[in-house]
Amino acid sequence: MRDRSIIYIGLFIFLAVITLPFTLNLTAGGTAEPPDLVLPENETQCVESADFMRSSHMQLLLDWREEYVRRNIREYTATNGKSFNIGLTDTCLAQCHTNKADFCDRCHTFAGVQGPYCMDCHIDPTEALGGRQ
């Protein structure tokens, strides 16, 4: 019976440690809002729908790489029937998302994604011009 206080203290510490992540999450505040990305003025839609691009753009880029490099396919036909040249630099970064820092980097930072290796080979067109457009 003398160990009752030690048992209660041990249970309290155990419960505090187990519930700590939940407590910290509740006290952290509201949910984080995704960045508000500005689409180019001359385009109304991306290569695919916004929902598709949010969830599967990396898979699309990997598929493009396979088609371009391994199968020599140079054109992509979207689900809406519009055709695009396959290419991150020539299509995505040159025509639509001309500011990599404001578009790609903001989403990747929000999502906690370590910089994808795409830019190991592809150059941001504005960086190629020394920051000028």
LUMMI-765902 format. One line per 8 residues: their letters; for each residue y, z, x of N, C-alpha, C. Coordinates in nm, 3 decimals. Atoms other than C-alpha are relative to their C-alpha. Example, Ala and Ser with C-alpha at 12.3 -4.5 7.8 and 13.67 -1.06 7.14 Angstrom:
AS> -0.119/0.000/0.089/-0.450/0.780/1.230/0.120/0.000/0.090 | -0.119/-0.006/-0.082/-0.106/0.714/1.367/0.109/0.073/-0.077
END
This chain:
MRDRSIIY> -0.119/0.000/0.079/0.000/0.000/0.000/0.126/0.000/0.084 | -0.118/-0.003/-0.085/0.235/0.044/0.293/0.046/-0.141/0.035 | -0.032/0.137/-0.040/0.227/-0.333/0.358/0.070/-0.081/-0.110 | -0.059/0.072/0.112/0.378/-0.423/0.021/0.136/-0.059/0.037 | -0.134/0.051/-0.036/0.733/-0.461/0.160/-0.012/-0.115/0.101 | 0.020/0.108/-0.096/0.607/-0.678/0.448/-0.048/-0.126/-0.071 | 0.051/0.114/0.078/0.419/-0.901/0.201/0.114/-0.064/-0.079 | -0.113/0.053/0.076/0.730/-0.937/-0.019/0.099/-0.075/0.090
IGLFIFLA> -0.091/0.067/-0.094/0.947/-1.025/0.280/-0.061/-0.132/0.046 | 0.067/0.123/-0.042/0.688/-1.279/0.397/0.000/-0.106/-0.109 | -0.005/0.094/0.112/0.668/-1.437/0.051/0.140/-0.057/-0.019 | -0.138/0.047/0.015/1.047/-1.454/0.030/0.034/-0.104/0.107 | -0.027/0.095/-0.109/1.071/-1.627/0.370/-0.077/-0.130/-0.023 | 0.080/0.119/0.028/0.789/-1.867/0.277/0.065/-0.085/-0.109 | -0.063/0.074/0.108/0.955/-1.963/-0.053/0.135/-0.060/0.043 | -0.129/0.053/-0.047/1.293/-2.003/0.118/-0.021/-0.124/0.086
VITLPFTL> 0.027/0.116/-0.086/1.146/-2.240/0.376/-0.050/-0.119/-0.082 | 0.055/0.107/0.083/0.954/-2.441/0.115/0.107/-0.064/-0.087 | -0.102/0.053/0.091/1.253/-2.481/-0.118/0.127/-0.045/0.071 | -0.122/0.037/-0.074/1.511/-2.546/0.157/0.038/-0.147/-0.016 | -0.042/0.139/0.019/1.500/-2.930/0.134/0.057/-0.028/-0.139 | -0.049/0.021/0.136/1.546/-2.919/-0.243/0.138/0.064/-0.019 | -0.128/-0.069/0.009/1.829/-2.667/-0.216/0.109/-0.079/0.071 | -0.099/0.079/-0.074/2.008/-2.873/0.047/0.035/-0.128/-0.073
NLTAGGTA> -0.025/0.122/0.075/1.970/-3.186/-0.163/0.088/0.027/-0.121 | -0.081/-0.033/0.117/2.116/-3.016/-0.471/0.143/0.036/0.037 | -0.135/-0.043/-0.039/2.412/-2.873/-0.282/0.076/-0.107/0.077 | -0.066/0.104/-0.080/2.488/-3.195/-0.094/0.105/-0.076/-0.078 | -0.100/0.071/0.079/2.688/-3.339/-0.382/-0.063/-0.113/-0.078 | 0.044/0.113/0.083/2.666/-3.662/-0.582/-0.082/-0.100/0.079 | 0.078/0.105/-0.062/2.461/-3.966/-0.513/0.092/-0.096/0.075 | -0.078/0.095/-0.078/2.581/-4.216/-0.257/0.003/-0.134/-0.073
EPPDLVLP> -0.015/0.130/0.062/2.715/-4.540/-0.397/-0.017/-0.109/0.105 | 0.013/0.109/-0.096/2.615/-4.866/-0.228/0.136/-0.065/0.025 | -0.130/0.062/-0.030/2.898/-5.056/-0.059/0.029/-0.113/-0.098 | -0.044/0.107/0.088/3.098/-5.292/-0.276/0.019/-0.125/0.086 | -0.004/0.120/-0.082/3.028/-5.629/-0.118/0.077/-0.110/-0.071 | -0.081/0.106/0.058/3.276/-5.907/-0.174/-0.067/-0.134/0.032 | 0.059/0.132/-0.019/3.119/-6.247/-0.228/0.111/-0.100/0.029 | -0.101/0.101/-0.031/3.299/-6.557/-0.102/0.062/-0.060/-0.126
ENETQCVE> -0.071/0.054/0.116/3.556/-6.710/-0.333/-0.059/-0.133/-0.049 | 0.048/0.132/0.038/3.399/-7.057/-0.327/-0.145/-0.001/-0.050 | 0.139/-0.007/0.044/3.047/-6.937/-0.418/-0.013/0.099/-0.115 | 0.024/-0.090/0.113/2.932/-6.783/-0.745/-0.136/0.068/0.009 | 0.133/-0.057/-0.014/2.573/-6.715/-0.643/-0.050/-0.022/0.141 | 0.062/0.013/-0.132/2.379/-6.657/-0.324/-0.114/-0.101/-0.010 | 0.115/0.091/-0.002/2.073/-6.860/-0.228/-0.094/0.031/-0.117 | 0.079/-0.046/0.115/1.884/-6.655/-0.488/0.083/0.103/-0.075
SADFMRSS> -0.073/-0.098/0.080/1.985/-6.396/-0.746/0.033/0.123/0.083 | -0.044/-0.119/-0.073/2.162/-6.079/-0.634/-0.113/0.103/0.008 | 0.111/-0.096/-0.002/1.864/-5.861/-0.732/-0.107/-0.041/0.100 | 0.099/0.050/-0.096/1.626/-6.081/-0.534/0.049/0.022/0.143 | -0.052/-0.012/-0.135/1.854/-6.079/-0.231/0.006/0.146/0.045 | -0.001/-0.142/-0.036/1.891/-5.698/-0.242/-0.138/0.048/0.041 | 0.134/-0.051/-0.026/1.518/-5.645/-0.247/-0.079/-0.080/0.102 | 0.092/0.085/-0.077/1.373/-5.940/-0.057/0.069/-0.095/0.099
HMQLLLDW> -0.067/0.098/-0.088/1.633/-6.105/0.169/-0.068/-0.010/0.136 | 0.066/0.006/-0.131/1.446/-6.011/0.485/-0.127/-0.084/-0.008 | 0.120/0.083/0.017/1.124/-6.165/0.351/0.039/-0.147/-0.011 | -0.048/0.138/0.011/1.320/-6.478/0.260/0.034/-0.055/0.138 | -0.035/0.046/-0.135/1.457/-6.499/0.614/-0.124/-0.020/0.087 | 0.126/0.018/-0.075/1.109/-6.450/0.760/-0.073/-0.125/-0.046 | 0.062/0.122/0.052/0.973/-6.723/0.531/0.074/-0.124/0.052 | -0.079/0.112/-0.054/1.259/-6.951/0.639/-0.036/-0.027/0.145
REEYVRRN> 0.035/0.016/-0.141/1.175/-6.887/1.002/-0.134/-0.071/0.015 | 0.131/0.063/-0.005/0.811/-6.980/0.943/0.009/-0.148/-0.037 | -0.011/0.138/0.045/0.903/-7.296/0.754/0.076/-0.086/0.101 | -0.083/0.077/-0.093/1.168/-7.407/1.003/-0.071/-0.022/0.134 | 0.059/0.008/-0.135/0.986/-7.331/1.328/-0.141/-0.057/-0.002 | 0.141/0.037/-0.004/0.621/-7.380/1.239/-0.035/-0.122/-0.084 | 0.034/0.110/0.090/0.625/-7.635/0.956/0.103/-0.112/-0.002 | -0.107/0.101/-0.011/0.943/-7.831/1.041/0.064/-0.033/-0.136
IREYTATN> -0.068/0.016/0.129/1.080/-7.780/0.688/0.143/0.047/0.019 | -0.140/-0.030/-0.028/1.459/-7.788/0.705/0.084/0.028/-0.124 | -0.077/-0.018/0.124/1.559/-7.751/0.338/-0.073/0.096/-0.092 | 0.054/-0.098/0.093/1.510/-7.470/0.088/0.054/-0.031/-0.139 | -0.041/0.021/0.138/1.518/-7.527/-0.286/-0.011/0.133/-0.073 | -0.005/-0.129/0.070/1.625/-7.217/-0.477/-0.063/-0.011/-0.138 | 0.061/0.001/0.133/1.483/-7.116/-0.812/0.089/-0.069/-0.103 | -0.089/0.070/0.094/1.791/-7.263/-0.982/0.007/-0.150/0.029
GKSFNIGL> 0.007/0.142/-0.031/1.716/-7.603/-0.823/0.097/-0.047/0.106 | -0.097/0.037/-0.102/2.002/-7.602/-0.573/-0.066/0.002/0.138 | 0.059/0.009/-0.133/1.912/-7.706/-0.216/0.095/0.055/0.105 | -0.076/-0.058/-0.110/2.024/-7.529/0.099/-0.069/-0.037/0.131 | 0.058/0.014/-0.133/1.976/-7.595/0.469/-0.056/0.136/0.040 | 0.060/-0.124/-0.045/1.743/-7.335/0.613/0.069/0.042/0.128 | -0.062/-0.051/-0.120/1.930/-7.122/0.860/0.091/0.117/-0.026 | -0.084/-0.118/0.012/2.086/-6.781/0.895/0.142/-0.030/0.046
TDTCLAQC> -0.131/0.027/-0.055/2.372/-6.900/1.113/0.072/-0.111/-0.075 | -0.065/0.116/0.062/2.439/-7.236/0.948/0.021/0.014/-0.150 | -0.011/-0.011/0.145/2.387/-7.139/0.585/0.066/0.132/-0.040 | -0.048/-0.130/0.048/2.435/-6.766/0.528/0.131/0.041/0.067 | -0.118/-0.050/-0.070/2.685/-6.672/0.798/0.114/-0.101/0.007 | -0.107/0.099/-0.012/2.877/-7.000/0.815/0.064/-0.033/-0.133 | -0.053/0.045/0.129/2.914/-7.081/0.446/0.041/0.115/-0.090 | -0.025/-0.104/0.099/2.904/-6.755/0.254/0.050/0.131/0.059
HTNKADFC> -0.030/-0.133/-0.050/2.905/-6.432/0.447/0.056/-0.012/0.141 | -0.059/0.033/-0.129/3.144/-6.522/0.724/0.038/0.122/0.082 | -0.033/-0.121/-0.074/3.217/-6.162/0.819/-0.122/0.092/0.002 | 0.124/-0.076/-0.014/2.895/-6.002/0.940/0.026/0.151/-0.009 | -0.030/-0.144/0.001/3.061/-5.662/0.988/0.027/0.051/-0.141 | -0.032/-0.043/0.137/3.187/-5.648/0.628/-0.114/-0.022/-0.097 | 0.108/0.028/0.095/2.870/-5.783/0.470/-0.132/0.058/0.049 | 0.132/-0.043/-0.048/2.548/-5.740/0.668/0.001/0.144/0.051
DRCHTFAG> 0.000/-0.131/-0.066/2.643/-5.437/0.875/0.025/0.114/-0.098 | -0.028/-0.107/0.096/2.782/-5.237/0.580/-0.124/0.037/-0.079 | 0.122/-0.029/0.077/2.460/-5.270/0.380/-0.107/0.063/0.088 | 0.101/-0.055/-0.089/2.236/-5.205/0.678/0.032/0.144/0.038 | -0.040/-0.137/-0.029/2.436/-4.892/0.763/-0.027/0.090/-0.119 | 0.024/-0.077/0.121/2.420/-4.770/0.403/-0.149/0.028/-0.019 | 0.144/-0.014/0.021/2.044/-4.829/0.387/-0.069/0.072/0.116 | 0.060/-0.067/-0.114/1.988/-4.667/0.726/-0.094/-0.089/0.078
VQGPYCMD> 0.085/0.095/-0.070/1.833/-4.982/0.868/0.054/-0.020/0.141 | -0.040/0.030/-0.136/1.841/-5.015/1.242/0.023/-0.150/0.010 | -0.038/0.141/-0.010/2.005/-5.345/1.330/-0.118/-0.093/0.009 | 0.113/0.091/-0.006/1.760/-5.619/1.249/0.010/-0.091/0.122 | 0.005/0.080/-0.122/1.654/-5.839/1.535/0.047/-0.143/-0.022 | -0.048/0.136/0.027/1.797/-6.152/1.367/0.109/-0.040/0.099 | -0.116/0.030/-0.084/2.111/-6.127/1.576/-0.035/-0.004/0.149 | 0.041/0.019/-0.139/1.909/-6.126/1.897/0.007/-0.148/0.038
CHIDPTEA> -0.003/0.144/-0.025/1.893/-6.505/1.862/0.119/-0.069/-0.066 | -0.109/0.063/0.075/2.157/-6.591/1.602/0.132/0.068/0.034 | -0.131/-0.057/-0.029/2.523/-6.545/1.673/0.086/-0.004/-0.125 | -0.099/-0.003/0.106/2.785/-6.442/1.426/0.105/-0.105/0.035 | -0.096/0.106/-0.033/3.013/-6.749/1.405/0.136/0.053/0.043 | -0.130/-0.053/-0.041/3.325/-6.531/1.434/-0.007/0.059/0.140 | 0.014/-0.051/-0.135/3.189/-6.365/1.748/-0.005/-0.113/0.100 | 0.006/0.116/-0.089/3.120/-6.707/1.897/0.140/-0.054/0.028
LGGRQ> -0.137/0.047/-0.018/3.488/-6.788/1.847/0.089/0.109/0.061 | -0.078/-0.108/-0.057/3.596/-6.463/2.008/0.075/0.080/-0.104 | -0.063/-0.075/0.106/3.679/-6.299/1.675/0.096/-0.081/-0.086 | -0.091/0.086/0.080/3.889/-6.591/1.545/-0.083/-0.075/-0.103 | 0.067/0.083/0.100/3.805/-6.782/1.233/0.067/-0.132/-0.012
END
